[in-house]
Amino acid sequence: MTSDLMIRTERLLLRHVQATDAEAVHRLAGARDVAAGTFLPHPMDRQAALRWITERVEEQAAGRGVTFAITLAESGELIGAIGMELVPAHEQGRLSYWLGRAYWNRGYGTEAVTALVEHSFVSLKLHRIYAPHFHTNPASGRVLQKVGITHEGRLREHYLRFGQRIDVELYGMLRQEFIARRPANGGGTSPRES
Ligand SMILES: CC(C)(COP(=O)(O)OP(=O)(O)OC[C@H]1O[C@@H](n2cnc3c(N)ncnc32)[C@H](O)[C@@H]1OP(=O)(O)O)[C@@H](O)C(=O)NCCC(=O)NCCS
């Protein structure tokens, strides 16, 4: 994959994260209610945001992951990020995503996850993707349901976050399920990569 890969959806442009995103990442992902549903570093000052970006870029160069900035296609404004940790030996990816608080509940999460799912199976040729979400974060589960990812079970008290033990809901999709859901021509409103 080239580092200038971009994925265009109806309203969004997904592009690779870069050091110049540190200010926006700090401002948006630094909020506690964004961090609470994730394992983003918290608190996240500008330096921590830059470190987070650098780690994602290194992970990508090593083939261990992909991370895209979620931007508004019209303005180029960064509103969040989405990515996947990859385990090539198992042709498997673990999805994660976040949006700044001001952008929730407008369908952007669903639009970005739909695009990354397509990218995972069509371009990265993965066999399986999965996404754990905290039980306390039903909006994330709703996004995964809307994208057609299957609820596979609950991992009890699986994580510790902000001093709380948290049940995790596990969602997954197999390559054959993605193919079965795809429109016959693979076109329509599918994301476009360039
Ligand atoms: C999870 C997240 C990405 C969702 O993004 P989003 O753009 O708001 O998602 P969408 O607008 O596409 O869909 C949200 C859905 O959740 C629903 N929802 C929102 N809050 C909810 C709640 N408390 N309980 C149940 N459903 C809820 C919305 O109604 C919507 O469903 P609908 O379209 O059927 O009405 C966003 O909330 C976020 O960034 N949260 C903080 C980081 C995070 O938790 N990331 C996920 C880690 S697994």
The ligand as an SDF file (V2000), in Angstrom:
LIG
                    3D

 48 50  0  0  0  0  0  0  0  0999 V2000
  -18.4630    5.2670   18.4930 C   0  0  0  0  0  0  0  0  0  0  0  0
  -18.4740    6.4680   17.5660 C   0  0  0  0  0  0  0  0  0  0  0  0
  -17.3000    6.3710   16.5930 C   0  0  0  0  0  0  0  0  0  0  0  0
  -19.7800    6.4770   16.7720 C   0  0  0  0  0  0  0  0  0  0  0  0
  -19.6690    7.4040   15.7170 O   0  0  0  0  0  0  0  0  0  0  0  0
  -20.9510    8.1770   15.1670 P   0  0  0  0  0  0  0  0  0  0  0  0
  -20.5320    8.9430   13.9600 O   0  0  0  0  0  0  0  0  0  0  0  0
  -21.6040    8.9070   16.2680 O   0  0  0  0  0  0  0  0  0  0  0  0
  -21.8480    6.9530   14.7070 O   0  0  0  0  0  0  0  0  0  0  0  0
  -23.1390    7.0030   13.7600 P   0  0  0  0  0  0  0  0  0  0  0  0
  -23.7260    8.3750   13.7840 O   0  0  0  0  0  0  0  0  0  0  0  0
  -22.7520    6.4320   12.4510 O   0  0  0  0  0  0  0  0  0  0  0  0
  -24.0950    5.9650   14.4930 O   0  0  0  0  0  0  0  0  0  0  0  0
  -24.3040    6.0450   15.8980 C   0  0  0  0  0  0  0  0  0  0  0  0
  -25.4810    5.1770   16.2580 C   0  0  0  0  0  0  0  0  0  0  0  0
  -25.4500    4.9450   17.6640 O   0  0  0  0  0  0  0  0  0  0  0  0
  -26.6760    5.3650   18.2200 C   0  0  0  0  0  0  0  0  0  0  0  0
  -26.4200    5.8080   19.5690 N   0  0  0  0  0  0  0  0  0  0  0  0
  -25.8000    6.9400   19.9840 C   0  0  0  0  0  0  0  0  0  0  0  0
  -25.7380    6.9630   21.3210 N   0  0  0  0  0  0  0  0  0  0  0  0
  -26.3250    5.8190   21.7670 C   0  0  0  0  0  0  0  0  0  0  0  0
  -26.5690    5.2550   23.0490 C   0  0  0  0  0  0  0  0  0  0  0  0
  -26.1930    5.8730   24.1660 N   0  0  0  0  0  0  0  0  0  0  0  0
  -27.1930    4.0660   23.1140 N   0  0  0  0  0  0  0  0  0  0  0  0
  -27.5690    3.4070   22.0020 C   0  0  0  0  0  0  0  0  0  0  0  0
  -27.3680    3.8930   20.7350 N   0  0  0  0  0  0  0  0  0  0  0  0
  -26.7460    5.0800   20.6370 C   0  0  0  0  0  0  0  0  0  0  0  0
  -27.1480    6.4670   17.2970 C   0  0  0  0  0  0  0  0  0  0  0  0
  -28.5280    6.7090   17.4600 O   0  0  0  0  0  0  0  0  0  0  0  0
  -26.7970    5.8500   15.9540 C   0  0  0  0  0  0  0  0  0  0  0  0
  -27.6860    4.8090   15.5880 O   0  0  0  0  0  0  0  0  0  0  0  0
  -28.9060    5.0370   14.5330 P   0  0  0  0  0  0  0  0  0  0  0  0
  -28.2780    5.5260   13.2520 O   0  0  0  0  0  0  0  0  0  0  0  0
  -29.5360    3.7090   14.4430 O   0  0  0  0  0  0  0  0  0  0  0  0
  -29.7970    6.0990   15.1490 O   0  0  0  0  0  0  0  0  0  0  0  0
  -18.3770    7.7990   18.3630 C   0  0  0  0  0  0  0  0  0  0  0  0
  -19.4050    7.8220   19.3030 O   0  0  0  0  0  0  0  0  0  0  0  0
  -17.0430    7.9620   19.0820 C   0  0  0  0  0  0  0  0  0  0  0  0
  -16.0740    8.3780   18.4820 O   0  0  0  0  0  0  0  0  0  0  0  0
  -17.0010    7.6280   20.3860 N   0  0  0  0  0  0  0  0  0  0  0  0
  -15.7760    7.8070   21.1950 C   0  0  0  0  0  0  0  0  0  0  0  0
  -14.6750    6.8440   20.7420 C   0  0  0  0  0  0  0  0  0  0  0  0
  -15.1720    5.4220   20.7160 C   0  0  0  0  0  0  0  0  0  0  0  0
  -15.9020    5.0110   21.6020 O   0  0  0  0  0  0  0  0  0  0  0  0
  -14.7550    4.6660   19.6950 N   0  0  0  0  0  0  0  0  0  0  0  0
  -15.1720    3.2930   19.5280 C   0  0  0  0  0  0  0  0  0  0  0  0
  -14.2100    2.3810   20.1650 C   0  0  0  0  0  0  0  0  0  0  0  0
  -14.7580    0.6790   19.9760 S   0  0  0  0  0  0  0  0  0  0  0  0
  1  2  1  0
  2  3  1  0
  2  4  1  0
  2 36  1  0
  4  5  1  0
  5  6  1  0
  6  7  2  0
  6  8  1  0
  6  9  1  0
  9 10  1  0
 10 11  2  0
 10 12  1  0
 10 13  1  0
 13 14  1  0
 14 15  1  0
 15 16  1  0
 15 30  1  0
 16 17  1  0
 17 18  1  0
 17 28  1  0
 18 19  1  0
 18 27  1  0
 19 20  2  0
 20 21  1  0
 21 22  1  0
 21 27  2  0
 22 23  1  0
 22 24  2  0
 24 25  1  0
 25 26  2  0
 26 27  1  0
 28 29  1  0
 28 30  1  0
 30 31  1  0
 31 32  1  0
 32 33  2  0
 32 34  1  0
 32 35  1  0
 36 37  1  0
 36 38  1  0
 38 39  2  0
 38 40  1  0
 40 41  1  0
 41 42  1  0
 42 43  1  0
 43 44  2  0
 43 45  1  0
 45 46  1  0
 46 47  1  0
 47 48  1  0
M  END
$$$$
